[in-house]
Amino acid sequence: MACCYHNVFNWLHILAAIRFCKKKIFDFSSDFYKTSIWLECYSDVIFPVGHPSKWNTHEEVRSEVVLSPEW
């Protein structure tokens, strides 16, 4: 567990140093954490579905009522 605290303190120091130098924290993060990269990586497998009011569905499907389970 001590290693986790050690990493947290390192990150706190790094963030404080970046702020002290009046730099942007995001300039020091990997591109892999940026939305544009995620969109590019998953663009072939994730398709936007749009708003439900724009969906082309059968009336039979639209008329179904789906309730959440009772816990």
LOVO-562073 format. One record per residue: residue in one letter; x, y, z of N, C-alpha, C, CB in turn. Coordinates in steps of 0.02 Angstrom, whole numbers, plus 32768, in hexadecimal, padded with zeros to 4 digits. Last residue first. Glycine has a CB too. Example, Ala and Ser with C-alpha at 12.3 -4.5 7.8 and 13.67 -1.06 7.14 Angstrom:
<rs>
S82827F90816282AC7FCB816582858002818A82C07FE2811E;A82947EE4818682677F1F818682947F5B818682357F2081C4;
</rs>
This chain:
<rs>
W790D7F2C7E8F79467F147EB7792E7EFD7EF9797A7F4A7EC1;E78C37F117DF578B77F237E3B78F07F057E6578717F0A7E55;P79047F517D5A78F77F1B7D8A78EA7F357DD079317EE97D8A;S78A77FC77CF778E57FB37D1978D47F7C7D4C79077FEF7D3D;L78437F9E7C69784A7FB77CAE788C7FA07CCB780F7F9F7CDA;V78127FCA7BCF78457FA47BF2784F7FC57C3678887FA17BC9;V77927FB97B6077A67FDB7B9D77D77FB07BC277677FEC7BCA;E777F7FCA7AB177937FA07AEA77A87FCB7B2577CC7F707AD6;S776F80207A487738801B7A7777497FEF7AB476FA7FFE7A54;R77E1801179FA77D780507A1E77A1804A7A5477C5808779EE;V77C67F9379C177FF7F9B79EF77F67FDA7A1978427F9E79C8;E77597FB1797277557F7B79A3778C7F8179D777597F36797F;E778B8010791A775A8025794D77557FF0798477158031792C;H783A800478FC77F67FED78F077C98004792977F37FA078E8;T78A8809278E7789480537908784C804378F8789F80587955;N791F80F678CB78EE80D8789F78DC809378BD790880D17856;W7940817F79387949813979267910812178FA794D810E7965;K792C81FD7969794081F87923794981B0790B7982821D7919;S791481EF79EE78DD820879C578EE8204797A78CD825179D8;P799181C97A25795D81967A19792381AF79ED7941817F7A5B;H7A1D821579D379E6821C7A0279AF81E879F279C9826479FF;G7AAD81AB79AA7A8081E579A47A4981E479D87A6181E67960;V7B0D814D79A97AC88136799E7A97817079987AB3810879D6;P7BAF813D79627B7E816579887B37814F79767B8781B17978;F7C1080AD79727BE680D479457BB480FC796E7BC280A67912;I7CAC8068797E7C77808A79A37C5180B779747C9480B379DF;V7D0D803879277CE48007794D7CAC802779767D107FE0797A;D7D56809C78EB7D3F806478C17D0F803578E57D7A803D78A9;S7D7980F379527D4A810A791F7D2F80D278F37D6C813E78F3;Y7DD380E079B77D9680B879B87D6580CA79817D7580BF79FB;C7E3C813A799B7E4A80F379A77E0B80C8799F7E6880E979EB;E7DFB81B779937E1D819B79597E28815079607E6181BF794F;L7DCB81C67A157D9C81C579DD7DBC81A6799F7D84820C79CE;W7E4481C77A5C7E1381917A687DE2818D7A2E7DEC819F7AAB;I7E7B823D7A287E9D81FE7A1D7E6D81C37A277EDA81F77A4B;S7E21829D7A587E2C82977A107E4D825479FF7E5782D079F7;T7E2C82937AE47DEF827D7AC27DFB82727A787DB882B07ACC;K7EC382567B2B7E9E828C7B0D7E6382707AE37ECC82B77AE0;Y7F1781F77B587EE1820A7B857EB582417B687EFD82217BC8;F7F7D81EA7AFD7F4E81B27B037F1381C37B307F7281757B1D;D7FD582527B0D7F9F825A7ADC7F6A82237AE27FBB825C7A96;S7FFC826C7BBA800382467B7C7FC882537B4E800781FB7B8C;S801B83107BFD7FFB82CE7BFE800282AD7BBA7FB082D57C12;F804A838E7BF98078835C7C13805983167C16808F83707C58;D7FE483DF7BD3801E83DC7BA7805083A77BBC804184207BA5;F7F8F83DC7C3E7F8083B07C067FB983AD7BD37F4183C67BE4;I7FBE84417C917FC883FC7CA57FBE83CC7C6A7F9783E97CDE;K801584CC7C577FD684A67C547FE4845D7C637FB484AE7C0E;K807785317CC9806F85097C8C802B84E67C8F80A984D57C84;K80AE85767D35807885947D0D807285727CC9808485DF7D04;C80FF853A7D8D812085547D5180ED85737D208146851C7D2D;F809F850C7DE580CC85417DFB80EF85627DBF810185247E2C;R806784A47D9A803F84E17DA8806C851B7DBD800C84D37DDF;I80D2844B7D9E80B984647D5E809184A37D68808E842E7D3B;A80DC84357E28811484537E0480FD846F7DC1814C841F7DFA;A806183F77E43807184367E6380AA845A7E3E8085842B7EAD;L807083827DF8803B83B27DE7804983F67E057FF883987DFF;I80DD83477E3E80E383577DF780AF838B7DE380DA83177DCC;H80A483357EBD80DF83607EB580E683767E6C811F833B7ECC;L804082DB7E9E802F831C7EBC8068834C7EB4801D83137F06;W808B826F7E6F805F82937E41804B82D77E5D8021826A7E33;N80CD824A7EE680F3825E7EAC80C982877E7C810F82207E87;F805F82277F35808882607F4980B382787F0F80B482507F85;V803581B67EEE800881F07EF68031822E7F087FD381E27F2C;N80A281607EFD808F81787EBB806381B57EBF806C81417E94;H809C814B7F8880D881677F6B80C981847F26811081317F66;Y8024810B7F97802B814E7FB3806881707F958032814A8000;C804780937F57801080BC7F3D801681037F577FCC809E7F50;C80AA805E7FA880BC80737F648086809F7F4680C780357F38;A8066803A801C80928074801E80A5808D7FD880D180638046;M80297FC48000800080008000802B803F80007FD28000803C;
</rs>
